[in-house]
């Protein structure tokens, strides 16, 4: 079972769009796929038309009062299931802090899923927290979307520094440029100058396109609604790079 987490310290950089489309593509390629919406805002759950609610909330899952598999919901797509968000996830740091070895808690919760799923995607909330540390420990691959801007690269440097000192199980790091506007000189310059000291940068660049923004209206992955569009093909290319790490 491969665990891939879409993560960035910053919000609004395309984490959920990547998680939703990659999950759809993985299932379409025959991988038994599970997406866990860990963001209390519940955007991935909304896009898959599933109510962002878990009985007992995040605390019940973290404490194992409610088995993780009982929270799983089927989506409209064959081979793709979802663990929905819950607003109580905003307190998951506190729930984890009550546990022994909290950094490894999500990895231990996910371990039984290996019999049922080939790929697990974690759509993560922004920030550095105990939840994100637990995500890093659980993930085989940390997939980091970057808007081509100076501040975005600064937060990526912060993440790289944090990973250098991370005591847990360190994931492979793959960043990719998101919301790219090739007409902007800044975007072109930042992408040309990017030279990460930790991990690598994907060749695929996800463009800033209205088709991706419209996902919130259609509540459909762009890879399902318009697979041959520039946006759909870009996510297909990114999925190929992610799949090559498996």
C-alpha positions as CSV (number, residue, x, y, z in Angstrom):
1,X,0.0,0.0,0.0
2,X,1.4,3.4,-1.0
3,X,0.5,6.4,1.1
4,X,0.6,9.8,-0.6
5,X,0.0,13.0,1.2
6,X,-0.8,16.3,-0.5
7,X,0.6,18.9,1.9
8,X,2.0,22.4,2.2
9,X,2.4,24.8,5.1
10,X,0.5,27.4,3.0
11,X,-3.2,27.1,2.2
12,X,-4.8,27.8,-1.2
13,X,-2.0,26.2,-3.3
14,X,-4.0,23.4,-4.9
15,X,-3.6,20.5,-2.4
16,X,-7.2,19.4,-2.6
17,X,-7.5,19.7,-6.4
18,X,-4.4,17.5,-6.7
19,X,-5.7,15.0,-4.1
20,X,-9.1,14.7,-5.7
21,X,-7.9,14.3,-9.3
22,X,-5.0,12.0,-8.5
23,X,-7.4,9.8,-6.4
24,X,-9.8,9.6,-9.4
25,X,-7.0,8.7,-11.8
26,X,-5.5,6.1,-9.5
27,X,-8.9,4.4,-9.2
28,X,-9.4,4.7,-13.0
29,X,-6.1,2.9,-13.5
30,X,-7.3,-0.1,-11.4
31,X,-5.7,0.8,-8.0
32,X,-8.0,0.3,-5.0
33,X,-7.9,3.8,-3.7
34,X,-8.8,5.5,-0.5
35,X,-8.8,9.3,0.0
36,X,-8.9,10.6,3.6
37,X,-10.0,14.2,3.8
38,X,-8.1,15.4,6.9
39,X,-8.9,19.1,6.4
40,X,-11.7,20.2,8.7
41,X,-12.9,22.5,5.9
42,X,-14.0,19.3,4.0
43,X,-13.4,20.5,0.5
44,X,-12.5,17.0,-0.9
45,X,-15.6,15.6,0.8
46,X,-17.7,18.3,-0.8
47,X,-16.3,17.7,-4.2
48,X,-17.2,14.0,-3.9
49,X,-20.7,14.9,-2.7
50,X,-20.2,13.2,0.7
51,X,-21.3,14.9,3.9
52,X,-18.3,16.0,6.0
53,X,-19.2,14.1,9.1
54,X,-17.7,11.2,11.0
55,X,-19.6,9.5,13.9
56,X,-17.8,10.4,17.1
57,X,-15.5,12.8,15.2
58,X,-11.8,12.7,14.8
59,X,-11.3,11.8,18.5
60,X,-13.2,8.5,18.0
61,X,-10.9,7.6,15.1
62,X,-7.7,8.6,16.9
63,X,-8.6,6.7,20.0
64,X,-9.9,3.8,18.0
65,X,-13.3,4.0,19.6
66,X,-14.6,3.9,16.0
67,X,-12.6,1.7,13.6
68,X,-11.3,3.6,10.6
69,X,-13.0,1.3,8.2
70,X,-16.4,2.1,9.7
71,X,-15.9,5.7,8.6
72,X,-15.3,4.9,4.9
73,X,-17.8,6.0,2.4
74,X,-18.1,4.9,-1.3
75,X,-17.9,7.6,-3.9
76,X,-19.6,7.7,-7.3
77,X,-16.4,6.2,-8.9
78,X,-15.5,2.5,-9.0
79,X,-12.6,1.7,-6.8
80,X,-12.5,5.0,-5.0
81,X,-13.6,5.4,-1.4
82,X,-13.4,8.3,1.0
83,X,-13.0,8.9,4.7
84,X,-14.8,12.2,5.0
85,X,-13.7,15.3,6.8
86,X,-15.3,16.3,10.1
87,X,-15.2,19.8,11.7
88,X,-13.8,18.1,14.9
89,X,-10.6,17.5,13.0
90,X,-9.7,21.0,14.0
91,X,-8.9,19.5,17.4
92,X,-7.0,16.5,16.1
93,X,-3.7,17.9,17.5
94,X,-5.1,17.6,21.0
95,X,-6.6,14.2,20.3
96,X,-3.2,13.0,19.1
97,X,-1.3,14.6,22.0
98,X,-3.3,12.4,24.4
99,X,-1.9,9.2,22.7
100,X,1.3,7.4,23.3
101,X,3.7,7.9,20.4
102,X,1.4,10.4,18.7
103,X,3.6,11.0,15.6
104,X,3.1,7.4,14.5
105,X,-0.6,7.3,15.3
106,X,-2.0,7.8,11.7
107,X,0.4,5.3,10.3
108,X,-0.8,2.7,12.8
109,X,-4.4,3.6,12.0
110,X,-3.8,3.1,8.3
111,X,-1.9,-0.1,8.6
112,X,-5.0,-2.4,8.4
113,X,-6.0,-0.7,5.2
114,X,-3.2,-2.4,3.4
115,X,-5.4,-5.5,2.9
116,X,-8.1,-3.4,1.1
117,X,-6.3,-0.6,-0.7
118,X,-3.4,-0.1,-3.0
119,X,-3.2,3.6,-2.7
120,X,-4.2,5.9,0.2
121,X,-4.2,9.7,-0.4
122,X,-4.2,12.1,2.5
123,X,-5.6,15.6,1.8
124,X,-4.0,17.6,4.6
125,X,-4.7,20.9,6.3
126,X,-2.0,23.6,6.0
127,X,0.4,24.5,8.8
128,X,3.0,22.7,10.8
129,X,1.4,20.8,13.7
130,X,1.2,17.4,15.4
131,X,-1.2,16.3,12.7
132,X,1.2,17.2,9.9
133,X,4.0,15.4,11.8
134,X,1.8,12.3,12.0
135,X,1.0,12.7,8.3
136,X,4.7,12.9,7.4
137,X,5.4,9.8,9.4
138,X,2.6,7.9,7.7
139,X,3.3,9.0,4.1
140,X,5.6,7.2,1.7
141,X,5.4,10.3,-0.6
142,X,4.8,13.9,0.4
143,X,3.5,15.7,-2.6
144,X,3.9,19.5,-2.2
145,X,2.1,21.9,-4.6
146,X,4.0,25.2,-5.0
147,X,2.7,28.4,-6.5
148,X,5.6,30.0,-8.4
149,X,6.2,32.9,-6.0
150,X,8.8,34.1,-3.6
151,X,6.7,33.4,-0.5
152,X,5.7,30.0,-1.7
153,X,9.4,29.0,-2.1
154,X,10.1,30.4,1.4
155,X,7.5,28.1,2.9
156,X,9.0,25.2,1.0
157,X,12.4,26.0,2.4
158,X,10.8,26.0,5.9
159,X,9.3,22.6,5.2
160,X,12.6,21.2,3.9
161,X,14.4,22.4,7.0
162,X,11.7,20.8,9.2
163,X,12.1,17.5,7.4
164,X,15.9,17.6,7.9
165,X,15.3,17.6,11.6
166,X,12.2,15.3,11.6
167,X,12.5,12.4,14.1
168,X,9.8,10.3,12.5
169,X,9.7,8.1,9.5
170,X,10.7,10.5,6.7
171,X,8.8,10.4,3.4
172,X,10.1,10.9,-0.1
173,X,9.5,14.5,-1.1
174,X,8.1,15.5,-4.5
175,X,7.1,19.1,-5.2
176,X,5.3,20.4,-8.2
177,X,4.3,23.8,-9.5
178,X,0.6,24.6,-9.2
179,X,-1.6,27.4,-10.5
180,X,1.0,28.3,-13.1
181,X,0.5,31.3,-15.3
182,X,3.1,31.2,-18.0
183,X,2.4,34.8,-19.0
184,X,3.8,36.0,-15.7
185,X,7.5,36.7,-15.7
186,X,7.7,36.0,-12.0
187,X,6.3,32.5,-12.5
188,X,8.7,31.8,-15.3
189,X,11.7,33.0,-13.3
190,X,10.8,31.2,-10.1
191,X,10.3,27.9,-11.9
192,X,13.6,28.3,-13.7
193,X,15.5,29.1,-10.5
194,X,14.0,26.4,-8.4
195,X,16.7,24.1,-7.0
196,X,15.5,22.3,-3.9
197,X,18.0,20.9,-1.4
198,X,15.5,18.3,-0.3
199,X,13.5,16.1,-2.7
200,X,12.9,16.8,-6.3
201,X,10.6,18.9,-8.5
202,X,8.1,17.2,-10.8
203,X,8.3,18.0,-14.5
204,X,4.5,18.4,-14.6
205,X,3.2,21.9,-14.0
206,X,-0.5,22.4,-13.2
207,X,-1.8,25.5,-15.0
208,X,-4.1,28.1,-13.6
209,X,-7.3,27.2,-15.5
210,X,-11.0,27.9,-15.0
211,X,-11.7,24.2,-15.5
212,X,-10.0,23.5,-12.2
213,X,-11.8,26.3,-10.4
214,X,-15.2,25.0,-11.8
215,X,-14.7,21.8,-9.9
216,X,-16.3,23.5,-6.9
217,X,-19.5,24.1,-9.1
218,X,-19.6,20.8,-10.9
219,X,-18.4,18.7,-7.8
220,X,-16.6,16.5,-10.3
221,X,-12.9,15.9,-10.8
222,X,-11.7,17.6,-13.9
223,X,-10.1,14.3,-14.9
224,X,-13.7,12.9,-15.1
225,X,-15.5,15.9,-16.5
226,X,-12.8,16.9,-19.1
227,X,-10.1,14.2,-19.2
228,X,-8.7,15.5,-22.6
229,X,-8.6,19.2,-21.5
230,X,-5.2,20.8,-20.7
231,X,-6.1,20.6,-17.0
232,X,-7.1,16.9,-17.2
233,X,-4.0,16.1,-19.2
234,X,-1.8,17.9,-16.7
235,X,-3.2,15.9,-13.7
236,X,-2.7,12.7,-15.8
237,X,0.9,13.7,-16.3
238,X,1.4,14.4,-12.6
239,X,-0.2,11.0,-11.7
240,X,2.2,9.3,-14.0
241,X,5.1,10.9,-12.1
242,X,3.6,9.9,-8.8
243,X,2.9,6.4,-10.0
244,X,6.5,6.0,-11.1
245,X,7.5,6.3,-7.4
246,X,5.5,3.3,-6.4
